[in-house]
Amino acid sequence: MSLGPFDIAIVGAGPAGSAAAISLARRGYAVALLDKTFFPREKLCGDFLNPANWPLLECLGVADKILSLAHEKITGFRISAATGAEAAIDFALHNGRRSFGLGLRRFHLDELLLKTAEKEGVVVRQGCKVSALTRGPAGWSISLGDLSDGSKLQALLLIGADGRNSPVAHRLGLAGREERAGNYLAFQAHMRAVRRLQGDVQIHSFPQGYAGLVSVGGGAANLCFVVKKEQAGGNTSFEALREGCLYQNPFLRESLTESEIAGPLRSAFPVYFSPRRSHGDGFLLVGDAARVTEPVTGAGIYFALKSGLLAARAAHRALSRRNLSADSLSVYERWCRDSFRLRRGINALARALIYRPFLLAPMLRLSARSSFPLRSLVAWACADGDVVDWA
């Protein structure tokens, strides 16, 4: 059975894929949005919406709806080193439009975005896995392997939004050997009875790694942490990692001593990827699939949403010109590069500090005397950036 034809097929219904779907459906295109899982579902994520997301959420029409979901209002940023040095800054000093971010589980956020896409007329298929991709003169033929009737979906343009290990990118020949490399492991868990959260999003450094903490409402907190493989050793149980890695930071020791893990410990490897091409004849990659996202500053959802909106803009431009060549779609990669240049620089600086205690501790001591360095870094990370006509 053939489904379609559609103008655009989007594989992956996370924030990037749903943002692209919403924007394209509002432009009048026939859009199919596919995901291998059923929603709502959890994802390995820091669960933090930094204040820079508000203009994007408003463009998508979900800013007010998000505030009706279970969440925690986050009004500041706190950072500490293993030496005990720490510093904090208030978002209210920097973002004139909405002076707060949100601790919000992806379980809730992704379902809201998916439902919004459906209301805009997007055809959503959950629980279907792409088993093959072929492109001919009429566009893409996408085999949906988990459907017993052997369904195929037809579309002019393909957008891969299927995450860090993107099967779409693999099928397009864009996966490299570097994906097997890397020295760091990432872990995430939801916790209860975490102390000293105080409405902050927090980053705490320890030898060979760092952790992020944020309350997500309902008495729960998200704990994400990154450790060197040799530091973790062969034992990746939560208790072993808490004792052997996290407790090397005194702030984490105090915060987590009485805490309890409230769900599975999720893991990911590798943490850092090399860049990959994110466009070609008849296709675009967005979000983690395009490797636009970097950890550390809590801007992952921002990168995902904005890359999805930029992809929708590039797709509209190409479809309206009836030119889906790689050259026509290359503007998307340029827009991403221009839009994310500052944030990637901030991430690189933050990563350099976090993994180098001999730099981080002096900076935190300096911030205790003058908040200007940290205030500037947070201001840049929370800035709204360029606001374009997404409609």
C-alpha positions in Angstrom: 0.0 0.0 0.0 1.3 3.4 -0.9 0.8 6.4 1.4 0.8 9.9 0.0 2.1 11.4 -2.1 3.3 14.0 0.4 5.3 17.1 -0.2 7.6 16.4 2.8 8.2 13.3 4.9 9.9 13.9 8.3 11.5 10.9 10.1 11.6 11.6 13.8 9.1 13.4 15.9 11.3 15.1 18.6 11.4 18.9 18.9 13.3 19.4 15.6 11.0 17.2 13.5 7.8 18.5 15.1 9.0 22.1 14.7 9.7 21.6 11.0 6.3 19.8 10.5 4.3 22.5 12.2 6.0 25.3 10.2 5.6 23.5 6.9 2.0 22.5 7.5 1.1 26.1 8.2 2.6 27.0 4.8 0.1 24.6 3.2 2.3 21.6 2.5 1.2 18.0 2.9 3.5 16.7 5.6 4.0 13.2 7.1 5.7 12.8 10.4 7.0 9.4 11.3 8.5 8.0 14.5 9.6 4.5 15.5 8.2 4.9 19.1 4.8 5.8 20.6 4.2 9.0 22.5 4.5 10.1 25.2 7.9 8.7 25.9 11.1 9.8 27.8 14.3 10.8 26.1 17.9 11.2 27.4 18.0 15.0 27.8 18.8 17.7 30.3 15.1 18.6 30.4 15.9 22.3 30.4 14.4 25.0 28.2 16.7 28.0 28.4 15.1 31.5 28.1 16.3 31.8 24.5 13.5 29.3 23.5 10.6 31.7 24.2 10.5 33.4 20.7 10.7 30.0 19.0 7.9 28.5 21.2 5.8 31.6 20.4 6.4 31.1 16.7 5.2 27.5 17.1 2.1 28.6 19.1 2.9 26.6 22.2 4.5 29.1 24.6 1.4 29.5 26.8 0.4 25.8 26.5 3.8 24.8 27.9 3.1 26.7 31.1 0.1 24.5 31.7 2.3 21.4 31.8 4.1 20.1 34.9 7.3 22.2 35.1 9.6 24.2 37.3 10.3 27.8 36.7 14.1 28.3 36.5 15.3 31.8 37.3 19.0 31.4 37.4 22.2 29.5 36.8 24.7 28.1 39.3 28.1 26.5 38.6 30.6 24.9 41.0 34.1 23.3 40.8 35.4 20.3 42.7 37.4 22.7 44.8 34.1 24.0 46.3 34.3 27.3 44.5 30.9 28.3 43.1 29.1 31.2 41.5 25.5 32.0 40.5 23.7 34.5 38.3 20.0 35.5 37.8 18.4 35.2 34.4 16.2 38.2 35.3 19.2 40.5 34.7 19.5 39.5 31.1 16.4 38.5 29.3 13.9 41.3 29.0 11.1 39.3 27.4 10.7 36.2 29.7 13.1 36.3 32.6 13.0 32.5 33.3 13.6 29.2 31.7 11.8 25.9 32.4 12.7 22.5 33.8 10.3 20.4 31.7 10.4 16.7 30.9 10.7 15.7 27.3 7.9 13.3 28.1 5.6 16.3 28.2 7.3 18.7 25.7 7.5 16.3 22.8 3.9 15.1 23.1 2.7 18.7 23.1 4.7 19.5 19.9 3.4 16.3 18.3 -0.2 17.1 19.1 0.3 20.6 17.8 1.6 19.2 14.5 -1.5 16.9 14.2 -3.8 19.9 14.8 -2.1 21.7 12.0 -2.9 18.8 9.6 0.3 16.8 9.7 -0.2 13.1 9.1 1.5 11.4 12.1 2.5 7.7 12.1 3.8 6.4 15.4 5.5 3.0 16.0 6.7 2.7 12.4 10.3 2.2 11.5 11.9 3.2 8.2 13.4 0.1 6.7 14.5 1.5 3.3 14.9 4.7 1.4 15.0 5.1 -2.4 14.9 8.2 -4.5 13.7 8.4 -8.1 12.4 11.0 -10.5 9.2 11.4 -8.5 10.9 11.8 -5.2 11.4 9.5 -2.2 9.9 6.0 -1.6 10.1 5.2 2.1 9.5 1.6 3.2 7.9 1.3 6.7 9.2 -2.0 7.9 7.1 -2.3 11.1 3.8 -2.3 9.2 2.5 -5.7 8.2 1.0 -4.5 4.9 4.4 -3.5 3.5 3.4 0.1 3.3 5.5 2.7 1.4 5.3 6.4 1.8 5.9 8.7 -1.2 7.3 12.3 -0.7 9.2 14.9 -2.7 11.5 16.0 0.2 12.9 14.0 3.1 13.9 15.5 6.4 15.9 13.3 8.8 15.1 14.3 12.4 15.8 10.9 14.0 18.5 11.7 16.6 22.1 11.4 17.3 22.6 8.0 15.7 20.3 8.9 12.8 19.3 5.8 10.7 18.3 8.2 7.9 21.9 9.6 7.9 23.3 6.1 7.8 21.0 5.1 4.9 22.1 8.2 3.1 25.8 7.3 3.5 26.6 10.1 5.9 27.7 8.0 8.9 31.4 8.0 9.6 33.8 5.9 11.6 34.3 8.7 14.1 30.9 7.7 15.6 32.7 4.8 17.3 35.3 7.1 18.8 35.1 9.2 21.9 36.4 9.3 25.5 33.2 10.2 27.3 30.0 8.5 28.4 26.8 10.4 29.2 24.2 9.3 31.7 20.8 10.7 32.7 18.2 9.8 35.4 15.3 11.4 37.2 15.8 11.8 40.9 13.8 12.6 44.0 14.7 14.3 47.3 17.5 16.3 45.7 18.6 19.2 47.9 19.7 22.8 47.1 18.0 23.2 43.7 16.6 26.6 44.6 15.1 27.3 41.1 18.5 27.1 39.4 19.8 25.1 36.5 23.2 23.9 37.7 26.5 22.6 36.3 29.0 21.0 38.7 32.4 20.0 37.6 34.4 17.1 39.0 37.6 15.4 37.8 37.1 13.9 34.4 33.6 15.1 34.0 30.6 17.3 35.0 27.0 17.0 36.0 23.8 19.1 35.3 20.9 19.4 37.7 17.5 21.0 37.2 14.1 20.5 38.9 11.4 19.4 36.6 8.4 19.9 38.9 6.4 17.5 41.1 9.4 17.0 43.4 11.5 15.5 40.7 14.9 16.6 39.3 16.8 15.7 36.1 20.4 14.7 36.7 22.7 14.4 33.6 26.4 13.8 33.9 29.3 13.1 31.6 32.3 11.0 32.7 35.5 9.8 31.0 35.3 6.1 30.1 38.3 5.2 32.2 36.8 7.1 35.2 33.6 5.1 35.0 35.5 1.9 34.7 33.5 -1.3 34.0 30.9 -0.5 36.7 28.2 1.8 35.4 25.6 1.2 38.1 24.2 4.5 39.5 25.5 3.9 43.0 29.0 3.3 41.7 29.0 6.4 39.5 27.6 8.5 42.3 30.3 7.4 44.8 33.2 7.3 42.3 32.5 10.4 40.2 29.7 12.7 41.4 30.7 12.8 45.0 34.0 14.3 44.1 32.2 17.6 43.9 31.1 18.8 47.4 28.0 20.5 46.1 26.9 17.3 44.4 27.6 15.3 47.5 25.4 17.5 49.6 22.7 17.7 47.0 22.5 13.9 46.2 23.3 12.2 49.5 19.7 11.6 50.5 18.3 11.5 46.9 16.8 8.4 45.2 16.8 7.5 41.6 13.2 7.5 40.2 13.5 5.6 37.0 16.0 4.0 34.7 19.6 5.2 34.3 19.9 6.1 30.6 23.2 6.3 28.8 24.6 7.5 25.5 27.9 7.1 23.7 29.6 8.9 22.2 28.9 12.4 23.7 30.7 14.5 21.1 30.4 14.1 17.4 32.3 15.4 14.4 30.3 17.7 12.1 28.4 16.1 9.2 26.9 17.4 6.0 23.2 18.1 6.7 21.8 18.5 3.2 21.9 16.9 -0.2 19.7 16.2 -3.2 16.2 16.0 -1.9 17.0 15.8 1.8 17.8 17.8 5.0 19.0 16.7 8.4 17.9 18.6 11.6 18.5 18.5 15.3 20.8 15.8 16.6 20.7 14.1 13.2 22.4 17.2 11.8 24.8 17.4 14.8 23.8 21.0 15.4 23.4 20.3 19.1 26.1 20.3 21.7 25.8 19.6 25.4 27.1 21.8 28.3 25.1 25.0 28.2 21.6 23.6 28.2 20.7 24.8 24.7 20.0 21.5 23.1 16.3 22.0 22.7 17.0 25.5 21.3 19.3 24.1 18.7 16.7 21.4 17.8 13.7 23.8 17.5 15.6 26.4 15.5 17.2 23.9 13.1 13.7 22.5 12.5 12.4 26.0 11.7 15.3 26.8 9.5 14.9 23.5 7.6 11.2 24.3 7.1 12.2 27.7 5.7 14.8 26.1 3.4 12.3 23.4 2.3 9.6 26.1 1.5 12.2 28.0 -0.6 13.3 25.0 -2.5 9.7 23.6 -3.1 8.4 27.0 -4.2 11.2 27.1 -6.8 10.7 23.5 -7.8 14.4 22.8 -7.2 15.3 20.2 -4.6 18.9 19.9 -5.6 21.7 19.9 -3.0 22.8 23.3 -4.3 19.3 24.7 -3.7 19.1 23.2 -0.2 22.6 24.2 0.8 21.2 27.5 2.1 20.0 25.6 5.1 23.5 24.7 6.2 24.6 28.3 5.8 21.6 29.5 7.8 22.5 27.1 10.6 26.1 28.0 10.6 25.3 31.7 10.8 22.6 31.3 13.4 24.6 29.0 15.7 28.0 30.5 15.4 27.9 32.4 18.7 26.3 29.6 20.7 28.8 27.1 19.4 31.5 29.4 20.5 30.0 29.7 24.0 29.7 26.0 24.2 33.3 25.6 23.2 34.4 28.1 25.9 32.1 26.4 28.6 33.5 23.0 27.7 37.1 24.2 27.9 36.4 25.6 31.4 34.5 22.6 32.7 37.1 20.0 31.7 40.0 22.1 33.0 39.6 22.6 36.7 42.8 24.8 36.8 40.8 27.3 34.7 37.3 26.9 36.1 38.2 27.4 39.8 40.0 30.7 39.3 37.1 32.0 37.1 34.6 31.2 39.8 36.7 32.9 42.4 36.9 35.9 40.1 33.1 35.8 39.7 32.8 36.1 43.5 34.5 39.5 43.2 33.0 40.6 39.9 30.0 38.9 38.3 30.8 40.4 34.9 32.5 37.3 33.2 29.7 34.9 34.3 27.0 37.5 33.7 28.3 38.0 30.1 28.4 34.3 29.4 24.9 33.7 30.7 23.6 36.7 28.8 24.9 35.4 25.5 23.6 31.9 26.2 20.2 33.2 27.0 19.9 35.8 24.2 17.0 35.5 21.9 19.3 35.7 18.8 17.9 36.6 15.4 14.2 36.5 15.0 13.1 36.0 11.4 9.7 35.6 9.7 9.1 31.9 10.2 5.5 32.1 8.8 
